[in-house]
Amino acid sequence: MKIKLYIFILMLCYSFSNAQQQTLFTNITLHQYLYNPAYAGSSKGMQFNMGYRNQWTGFEGAPVTYMASGYGTFKKRPNMAAGGLIINDKSGLLSRTSFYGTYSYHVKINKKVNLGFGVGVGAVQYNVKIYNAKTYDKDDEFLKNNILNANAFDANAGLYLYSKNFFMGLSSQQLTKGKIYWQNTIGRLTPHLYGFMGYNFVLDKKKKEWVLQPSMLIRYNNPAPYQLEFNLKCIYKEMFWVGGGYRIGASASAMFGATISKQFTVGYSYDYATTALQKYSSGSHEIILTYTKSAKKIKTVGDKIQDADEEELNNIDNSIKTNLKNKKNEEKK
């Protein structure tokens, strides 16, 4: 019995050490920071996020993910940002918790385009709860109060190129290839590469209320093949949106969301498996909550001079209007 259980645990650990190890989320445009530390600081101010994903509902022990993150720009250095991210994945007996601290720096390429650089450092912890294993021999002493633990140092980095309507990110996670020491075996964190890009097409040029946002994500980790994901969102007044996506060889998705008071945003997505999994799973559910606090614009010397000039022109204009009005009143008399 012990030998069979050991074999099962080793296979489980090996599969998670060599296959897809990173969290899978569908609402990527809503939380790009999840995959790219350089995204923090692309908008001035602070943002806090919470997320939950229940994948392959209907399967016992299917993956469940919890996520929380926050980041913000420095008051005196608005081109810099710092943040933190923590993710917990549970799948059967295995639990994976990762946490990172990040730093990003943004520079202007020209008047419209900016480039961000980001790095993150942290750690990954794996836990295997052996005592939860369902076996025929419930009195086996090996199953009582036993948890396998493994830890590894981790780091990630990314680039983020963006303008008012265009964004493109390139990032890599698990750069350290950290070793995961289990009982009688050694696993390893495998590097994951992400490429993400999108564009905002304004459909009505006058009011600018309707925006169509296509985006594409490429993810790759050796030895797994690369995976392409396409999404399309229709946004109204930057407040409501609906959309859909397709993850090649895996699933199709539907999503919608809303922004309330320009600060609170909620997004929901539903994934439907396009593989044989659809016979056994009722789909995947995901929800993300976001709170955004925009930074107050710090006026430069040039801005203050421009404001003073505009105020002076307004005073002159008001003075002329007053004189003309008084002159007309005198003529009527």
Secondary structure, DSSP 8 states (H G I E B T S, - for coil): -HHHHHHHHHHHHHHHHHS--S---S-TTT-GGGT-GGGTTSSSEEEEEEEEEE-STTSTT--EEEEEEEEEE-SS-TTEEEEEEEEEEEETTEEEEEEEEEEEEEEESSSS-EEEEEEEEEEEEEEEEGGG---S-TT-GGGSS-EEEEEEEEEEEEEEEE-SSEEEEEEEE-TT--EEEETTEEEE---EEEEEEEE-EES-TTT--EEEEEEEEEEE-TTS--EEEEEEEEEETTTEEEEEEEETTTEEEEEEEEEETTTEEEEEEEEEE-SGGGGT---EEEEEEEEEEE------HHHHHHHHHHHHHHHHHHHHHHHHHHHHHHHH-
